[in-house]
Amino acid sequence: MLSSLCEAHTTTAPKIYEYKNQNEWITSGKLGSRDAVLVFRTNILNPKTRKTLSETQSVQATDSESQKAPVPAAPAVDCQDETPLAVVPQSSSSNATLKGSAPRKIYVSVRNPLNCKLIEEPVNQNAIKKIHHHDLSSSDTSISSDGDESSQNNENNPRLRQKKMELDLNKESGYSSSMGDDVNSILNRSEEDPEISSEEDNECGTHMPAHKLKITYKFIQTETKLLRKIFNVHGLTEVQGESNFNLLWTGVHMKLDTLRHLSPYQRVNHFPRSYELTRKDRLYKNIERMQHLRGMRHFDIVPQSFILPLEYRDLLIAHNKYRGPWIVKPAASSRGRGIFIVNSPDQIPQDEQVLVSKYIVDPLCIDGHKCDLRVYVLVTSFDPLIVYLYEEGIVRLATVRYDRDADNLWNPCMHLCNYSINKYHSDYIRSSDAQDEDVGHKWTLSALLRHLKLQGCDTHLLMLNIEDLIIKAVLACAQTIISACRMFVPSSNNCFELYGFDILIDNALKPWLLEVNLSPSMGVDSPLDTKVKACLIADLLTCVGIPAYSPEMRSHLDSKWTRFRSTSCQRRTDSTDSNASKKSKKKGANSSANLTMEEQRILRNARLQYSRRGGFVRIFPTDDTMQRYGNFLDSANGIPISTPNVQGQTFQTLVMQHNYNQMLHSNLYCQDPRCTKEDNFQENRVKQYERALETDAEIPFVKKVIVPKCEEEGRKLRKQLLIKISNGSELTQFQARQTFSLYLESVLRRLTQEPKDSHEKIILKFLNKFGGAVKPPVLFRNAQTIKVISKARSAMVAKLLGDFLELYKRDTEAYVDSFDHFGMIPSSSYNEFLIHAQESDLEAVLTLHTNVTGIMPFLYNRCGLSVPPTPPIPCGLHGFLRALPAMVSSSGMPREISKYDGYFKNYDKDCENVQDNSIRSKSTRRF
């Protein structure tokens, strides 16, 4: 059914977007209707599959097109070279057939006879540009090693031992999984990445409806490799700056001003105030309120926790009653940063806000290794509440076998399952085949459920408890988010959110909520990661629904859409809603006829979302949600209440009373036999969790190609550079930071390959004195407290150094050399040196430059006021590394190193401060 807007537009320009096979990539309605959205699939990600399908089906596609009536040419689109698209049916359980729609098909462009001839030739792998799925952040980057000696932990693990043998065989046959290759692919991030989308991807995208409709997307501070790949092959175009967009994908919280000015067709991947769910301290406080309000037995989903230093006295009382151990987590951190375990509260520092939780000492173990779950939860609406759980998740195993001995509490590779920590361990094993779902240290959720079922465990009850945990966590935080949505979000369809729930299962199969991640990592480090996350993103985008509106339709909506809310925060509805409601009530008979226009829209959107849900399982609402959770909802408006009401006062009294949750449930699961009922019953949901994720086409995973360095050329360039430095030339601050970053990357690579106790202590001492956002855990800040030199300690040092490098590179981006400064090293020659420089070359340049100039621009601004004296750097191997801790002042690094605010801009101010003899009072100013 066309809306009046779509009818008006279709009348004016009916032929612009009537291109071939358009409806196969559009669902929920015909192109031009208000319900039409784009379809996303994973099978077109594989260039080989596209070539093969185009070769076998191009003739059939041409014949089928010739039988159709001629379609008028689109005047607004340049289609001179456009040719038919090859059509091939697809049936993929992973991409979940669209309910009620035609069988899935994929399309391959055949541009001209030349391209067809190329397709018949053998595929040259070296000539094809492919996406490099390495992660931009350290949370999902890939660092691994087979190691020369077998670990005692892995010898007792048949699956890990089997995988170890497979990797050794792969290495002999030419497949490299060595530490050096993986580290190079991760650490060489200072260089520009090659073109992310191949020519085949772009060519496929130009024939998609999204390209012809000029659908655009924008990224803000997020991982983009896999996302950009999927967007490009489906025809979406990336925009920058203040340009208008159809989809905004950001890794940080949304700005309220951006939310206020959204149009109905725009989508963003965050709700306002979602930190109520994703900050550890806010999440615990919200659940604690529900425990007091609704009863502990209903919300016993998190371990007992305290926020320090505010609740230190309560922690002492609990410790005297139950004893330790306790796990300490920063209130706002991710990827395992700053987490450590203590036996007593007196081991916890009081200088920062942390969340201290009772450590679960009896976790579920797989072959002796502790594990936790990462499940993906999609919330498309908070009022009414609509929650989906993806059918597949990730199971992360610790590298070292679990031991409850208190002497091992310091070992993060035993007690923490975070991939960002365990990936640095030399015994970490990753699967090299997407079909290997139960080998190595990363499994799939379905593989774990099948494994537990073989052990006689009740996986049906386990998954129901996990669903219950997710729903209750969302209910505990929903009230504040709903209030923010009413205040800042113009349309109820503007926002959606994908949360990453980290869940720990104890040996009694009780799930415990550890934390909720705001933007779960979409980085991939293995074929298994690629398969799961590519299917997840494709199904997410299809379920949420990117409106397939033409530019004219979007322009019309922008001109007519009013970007404000009434003072009563009333949900925006049509002016005819009240009249439509009165007329519908006269009809009686059918309950759906008594709905207002707004309620009909909500019901229609919920059904359309469910029809294109793909691999997502809707866990709220279901047939029994009102029976199980109705007591937690306000009877008048259906909103979850997490705060006690004052007598005679209701939540948001100015809001028009409604109960969309009750309305949606009664219409989706009505008792009338004439009504269409949903099929997401418990048995169906659990079966979907247990089945393996399947794809018709292999989703490519390609490591970044490392350009080999020429040692002879590096030594030659180093000699020339040292002569220039000796003659008075200096490095710019950007060049110095680049050199220091590459040098630390080489040190990190060496630490993971050849652990050395002396170098680990140097790095720990440097990071401990450096302070800032990267702090070693309390039990790890003094290397002497850990008597055993182990692979786990080397992994922890590497993790800390990797976190420091990530922040350091982010700050370095603010330093730009737009031109060659007088007396400085030319940028062109220095960049050539960095391409071929080895660790010894970088160390020699840094050492000579520091000794000659007496400054340390890689750590301090040139005009900084708190710069310590430059220590003498000894010559010889690793001399610069040994002097590194002495370059940091004992009181910690000054604030001016963390952010570059303009060195020329602040130089005059610094001089004035010196003349006014007020250096001490203003030494903490940021430079």
Stockholm file with secondary structure:
# STOCKHOLM 1.0

chainA/1-927         MLSSLCEAHTTTAPKIYEYKNQNEWITSGKLGSRDAVLVFRTNILNPKTRKTLSETQSVQATDSESQKAPVPAAPAVDCQDETPLAVVPQSSSSNATLKGSAPRKIYVSVRNPLNCKLIEEPVNQNAIKKIHHHDLSSSDTSISSDGDESSQNNENNPRLRQKKMELDLNKESGYSSSMGDDVNSILNRSEEDPEISSEEDNECGTHMPAHKLKITYKFIQTETKLLRKIFNVHGLTEVQGESNFNLLWTGVHMKLDTLRHLSPYQRVNHFPRSYELTRKDRLYKNIERMQHLRGMRHFDIVPQSFILPLEYRDLLIAHNKYRGPWIVKPAASSRGRGIFIVNSPDQIPQDEQVLVSKYIVDPLCIDGHKCDLRVYVLVTSFDPLIVYLYEEGIVRLATVRYDRDADNLWNPCMHLCNYSINKYHSDYIRSSDAQDEDVGHKWTLSALLRHLKLQGCDTHLLMLNIEDLIIKAVLACAQTIISACRMFVPSSNNCFELYGFDILIDNALKPWLLEVNLSPSMGVDSPLDTKVKACLIADLLTCVGIPAYSPEMRSHLDSKWTRFRSTSCQRRTDSTDSNASKKSKKKGANSSANLTMEEQRILRNARLQYSRRGGFVRIFPTDDTMQRYGNFLDSANGIPISTPNVQGQTFQTLVMQHNYNQMLHSNLYCQDPRCTKEDNFQENRVKQYERALETDAEIPFVKKVIVPKCEEEGRKLRKQLLIKISNGSELTQFQARQTFSLYLESVLRRLTQEPKDSHEKIILKFLNKFGGAVKPPVLFRNAQTIKVISKARSAMVAKLLGDFLELYKRDTEAYVDSFDHFGMIPSSSYNEFLIHAQESDLEAVLTLHTNVTGIMPFLYNRCGLSVPPTPPIPCGLHGFLRALPAMVSSSGMPREISKYDGYFKNYDKDCENVQDNSIRSKSTRRF
#=GR chainA/1-927 SS CCCHHHHHHHHHCSSTTCCTTGGGGEESSCTTSTTCEECCCSGGGCHHHHHHHHHHHHHHHHHHHHHSCCCCCCTTSCCTTCCCEEEEEECCSSSCCCTTSCCEEEEEECCCHHHHHHHHSCCCTTTSCCCCCCCSSTTSCCCCCCCSSCCHHHHTCHHHHHHHHHHHHHHHTTCCCCHHHHHHHHHCCSSCCCCSSCHHHHHHHTTSHHHHTTCEEEEESSCCHHHHHHHHHTTCEECCTTCCCSEEEESSCCCHHHHHTCCTTCEESCCTTTHHHHSHHHHHHHHHHHHHHHCTTTSCCSCCEEEETTTHHHHHHHHHHHCCCEEEEETTCCTTTTCEEESSGGGSCSSSCEEEEECCSSBCEETTEEEEEEEEEEEEEETTEEEEEESCCEEEECSSCCCCCGGGTTCHHHHCCCHHHHTTSTTCCCCSSTTCCSSTTEEEHHHHHHHHHHTTCCHHHHHHHHHHHHHHHHHHHHHHHHHHHHHHCSSTTSBCEEEEEEEEEBTTCCEEEEEEESSCCCCCSSHHHHHHHHHHHHHHHHHHCCBCCCHHHHHHHHHHCCCCCCTTCCCCCCTTHHHHHHHHHHHCSSGGGGCCHHHHHHHHHHHHHHHTCTTEEEEESCTTHHHHHGGGBCTTTCCBCCSCCCTTCCTTTTSCCCCHHHHHHHHHSCSCTTSCCCCCCHHHHHHHHHSCCCCSSCCCCCCCCCCCCCHHHHHHHHHHHHHHHHTTCBCCHHHHHHHHHHHHHHHHHHHHHSCCHHHHHHHHHHHHHHCTTCCCCGGGSSGGGCCCCCHHHHHHHHHHHHHHHHHHHHHHTTCCCCSCCTTBCCHHHHHHHHHHCCHHHHHHHHHHHHHHHCCCTTTSCTTCSSCCCCCCCCCSTTHHHHHTGGGSCTTCCCGGGTCCCCHHHHHHHHHHHHHTTCTGGGTTSCC
#=GC SS_cons         CCCHHHHHHHHHCSSTTCCTTGGGGEESSCTTSTTCEECCCSGGGCHHHHHHHHHHHHHHHHHHHHHSCCCCCCTTSCCTTCCCEEEEEECCSSSCCCTTSCCEEEEEECCCHHHHHHHHSCCCTTTSCCCCCCCSSTTSCCCCCCCSSCCHHHHTCHHHHHHHHHHHHHHHTTCCCCHHHHHHHHHCCSSCCCCSSCHHHHHHHTTSHHHHTTCEEEEESSCCHHHHHHHHHTTCEECCTTCCCSEEEESSCCCHHHHHTCCTTCEESCCTTTHHHHSHHHHHHHHHHHHHHHCTTTSCCSCCEEEETTTHHHHHHHHHHHCCCEEEEETTCCTTTTCEEESSGGGSCSSSCEEEEECCSSBCEETTEEEEEEEEEEEEEETTEEEEEESCCEEEECSSCCCCCGGGTTCHHHHCCCHHHHTTSTTCCCCSSTTCCSSTTEEEHHHHHHHHHHTTCCHHHHHHHHHHHHHHHHHHHHHHHHHHHHHHCSSTTSBCEEEEEEEEEBTTCCEEEEEEESSCCCCCSSHHHHHHHHHHHHHHHHHHCCBCCCHHHHHHHHHHCCCCCCTTCCCCCCTTHHHHHHHHHHHCSSGGGGCCHHHHHHHHHHHHHHHTCTTEEEEESCTTHHHHHGGGBCTTTCCBCCSCCCTTCCTTTTSCCCCHHHHHHHHHSCSCTTSCCCCCCHHHHHHHHHSCCCCSSCCCCCCCCCCCCCHHHHHHHHHHHHHHHHTTCBCCHHHHHHHHHHHHHHHHHHHHHSCCHHHHHHHHHHHHHHCTTCCCCGGGSSGGGCCCCCHHHHHHHHHHHHHHHHHHHHHHTTCCCCSCCTTBCCHHHHHHHHHHCCHHHHHHHHHHHHHHHCCCTTTSCTTCSSCCCCCCCCCSTTHHHHHTGGGSCTTCCCGGGTCCCCHHHHHHHHHHHHHTTCTGGGTTSCC
//
